[in-house]
């Protein structure tokens, strides 16, 4: 990476030499209002991984031989792998203050940023009452491109965030590889899901497929394979279909595994749409499937 351009005015506010910038990360500042947020960390460090994830998606450099638990091998890169990256921390503990966001955007403009990428959003507001929209409008006036997240809500209508016409509103997209796991039924029909745990040789013949809500009771807790709901239910050596919700995805797999299940299919509900998630699991085969695949 070449050094940042001479016009760059940004800085890195890491304290006590805990980290340094380089030719890739050329700025790192925090705009958290510590008076209004509990346990605020002044340094611009990422606490839960979200900022690191989104920064690498936007400007991550080329990484050869990238893989996830041996799956999806290839070259990984962000949208602009040769771009310099400056980080402005405006969220913490799932809280993103409007003034913090506005201050971060203004600082990026003053530092000389060419593109602003905001992987955050909230409820839809009138443009004049939305500080992100106001800040983005100011950026556009200075020739700075602004991209913002469309949000994680839906699939009901009117769930979009950052919908101002001068913002590029980005929702979910696709990539050039999948971590596919195929479920084959006894009648020959196959459904593709996703999982990180893919044993090379499952070593099993066709196994019975059961729905937890049908064999263990009709409650939501049982359908969702919550802790304790499969105690005494005969799932040993069977593949169990569990609904999403109520507990973590890997927690459900652990419940099925503890009850003797041979595998799990995690079924999306209507609110989950067609998103499938490839989570790391224990030694138990598991896949995530969409509503269409599980009807």
Rosetta blueprint (number, residue, H / E / L):
1 X L
2 X L
3 X L
4 X L
5 X L
6 X L
7 X L
8 X L
9 X L
10 X L
11 X L
12 X E
13 X L
14 X L
15 X L
16 X L
17 X L
18 X L
19 X L
20 X L
21 X L
22 X L
23 X L
24 X L
25 X E
26 X E
27 X E
28 X E
29 X E
30 X E
31 X L
32 X L
33 X L
34 X L
35 X L
36 X L
37 X L
38 X L
39 X L
40 X L
41 X L
42 X L
43 X L
44 X L
45 X L
46 X L
47 X L
48 X L
49 X L
50 X H
51 X H
52 X H
53 X H
54 X H
55 X H
56 X H
57 X H
58 X H
59 X H
60 X L
61 X L
62 X L
63 X E
64 X E
65 X E
66 X E
67 X E
68 X E
69 X L
70 X L
71 X E
72 X E
73 X E
74 X E
75 X E
76 X E
77 X L
78 X L
79 X L
80 X L
81 X L
82 X L
83 X L
84 X L
85 X E
86 X E
87 X E
88 X E
89 X E
90 X L
91 X E
92 X E
93 X L
94 X L
95 X E
96 X E
97 X L
98 X H
99 X H
100 X H
101 X H
102 X H
103 X H
104 X H
105 X H
106 X H
107 X H
108 X H
109 X H
110 X H
111 X H
112 X L
113 X L
114 X L
115 X E
116 X E
117 X E
118 X E
119 X L
120 X L
121 X L
122 X L
123 X L
124 X L
125 X L
126 X L
127 X H
128 X H
129 X H
130 X L
131 X H
132 X H
133 X H
134 X H
135 X H
136 X H
137 X H
138 X H
139 X H
140 X H
141 X H
142 X L
143 X L
144 X L
145 X E
146 X E
147 X E
148 X E
149 X E
150 X L
151 X L
152 X L
153 X L
154 X L
155 X L
156 X L
157 X L
158 X L
159 X L
160 X L
161 X L
162 X L
163 X L
164 X L
165 X L
166 X L
167 X L
168 X E
169 X E
170 X E
171 X L
172 X L
173 X L
174 X L
175 X L
176 X L
177 X L
178 X L
179 X L
180 X E
181 X E
182 X E
183 X E
184 X E
185 X L
186 X L
187 X L
188 X L
189 X L
190 X E
191 X E
192 X E
193 X E
194 X E
195 X L
196 X L
197 X L
198 X L
199 X L
200 X L
201 X L
202 X L
203 X L
204 X L
205 X L
206 X L
207 X L
208 X L
209 X E
210 X E
211 X E
212 X H
213 X H
214 X H
215 X H
216 X L
217 X L
218 X L
219 X L
220 X H
221 X H
222 X H
223 X H
224 X L
225 X L
226 X L
227 X L
228 X L
229 X L
230 X L
231 X L
232 X L
233 X L
234 X L
235 X L
236 X L
237 X L
238 X L
239 X E
240 X E
241 X E
242 X E
243 X E
244 X L
245 X L
246 X L
247 X L
248 X L
249 X H
250 X H
251 X H
252 X H
253 X H
254 X H
255 X H
256 X H
257 X H
258 X H
259 X L
260 X L
261 X L
262 X L
263 X E
264 X E
265 X E
266 X E
267 X E
268 X L
269 X L
270 X H
271 X H
272 X H
273 X L
274 X L
275 X L
276 X L
277 X L
278 X L
279 X L
280 X L
281 X L
282 X L
283 X L
284 X L
285 X E
286 X E
287 X E
288 X E
289 X E
290 X L
291 X H
292 X H
293 X H
294 X H
295 X L
